[in-house]
């Protein structure tokens, strides 16, 4: 009978943990749900941790102390990450993605949940050292992957608008120059969206010269927040020097040839640890 | 030894199932991963199904036949749904959310992953009977909840843009009249985003007169797609007659009093089954 109960506890606990990445559950929480001693819950956590580790499905962390507990961190394996990035590069190389002007159609992939869940987990695991408390992105196409990154970190997303809209209330606006086309644009952020002192991680879908990212850096600074890092799904090889210095790119777009319809896009390999 | 192995299998299988709602896993898939007979996997599935059902954590469905398998459907319990809607109504009633002009500041909640994961599951469970193959929304604030609804259904999201942008390629545009302010606006959809014959479920954050939703209905029809349903997080009590007839609203905004700072917003209770 005890064996069955343990089986049920680990199934339910796995569901709770996996469903809320990075969310800290106290042992008392599980202890109450299952009517089991904390020592028993501890043993269950070890079973779950070892199993997920064995199959490369993520990490279960235990935080000690009164405010402690257990949480699931969805760290994708090196192989799974490389496989996903190769798949994305392959899909993004399809010739009919070229839009006149040398743009790349990415919306279908950017709005596919199964893909963006994984991209969010990759950003989280590669940028966890920046310890952000907010994710920042700019509308529109970067929102799903920024939101899934926010979910993997268990922190809120803040979205910069192009222009300014009345339903956002008092907003801070800045003008910025797009790095590639040198046009002047406006972006704005609701005054109340980011608290002063916030640690902000910028996540976006695409970076060419970095003008938009630079605009977000300036806007965040304007409200007293700190940028702790920048992650983009795709960056272009040219120009080599971007308007932001320090960023992580998962894929690099080396070339789009409108004439031959060849798109050269490749995953960025992580340094071996 | 066999007991331990079963424990590991159910933990790992729970992770796979919960992580990809509505995604159909073949029994052979699990059979290969764990080196176990399909009959054994079947028994594991029963253990997981019964446990999740017991704790109200969702439904595990088995699909028979050659193309069959097993999938997790994240059906929130009636109690969990009501609790979440009450919590949202309470948060949305905070007096400092009133923006001059009688608007309601909702962005912080709309961009919080833990909340929107649950809202997506509620939309999925209440609108599953519409059998959509695409979710449609309009930029910007509805994107996270529409994306989480798409995730719960395991189908792609398509996002209508206000205006039209060059990186989307050939687009279909329509002019529409906003129902409340009677202004003429433009919205556009990349030509390739929705296939003809697609079954489309509209998901948005807010509906007043329904002009934006009506615009999406017209736009989808323009590309030969069918609207099978509409879901909004908040709709206003007035006007009673919206420009779309058939929609599901999770919360109803009865009144915003800018003078007294009282916001009257209430959950819509589901009819008992």
Interface residues (C-beta under 8 A of the other chain):
Chain A: X3 X6 X7 X8 X10 X11 X12 X14 X15 X16 X18 X19 X20 X23 X33 X47 X48 X51 X52 X54 X55 X57 X58 X99 X100 X101 X103 X104 X105 X107 X108 X111 X112 X113 X114 X116 X117 X139 X140 X141 X143 X144 X147 X148 X150 X151 X154 X155 X156 X157 X158 X159 X161 X166 X167 X168 X169 X190 X192 X193
Chain B: X3 X6 X7 X8 X10 X11 X12 X14 X15 X16 X18 X19 X20 X23 X33 X47 X48 X51 X52 X54 X55 X57 X58 X99 X100 X101 X103 X104 X105 X107 X108 X111 X112 X113 X114 X116 X117 X139 X140 X141 X143 X144 X147 X148 X150 X151 X154 X155 X156 X157 X158 X159 X161 X166 X167 X168 X169 X190 X192 X193
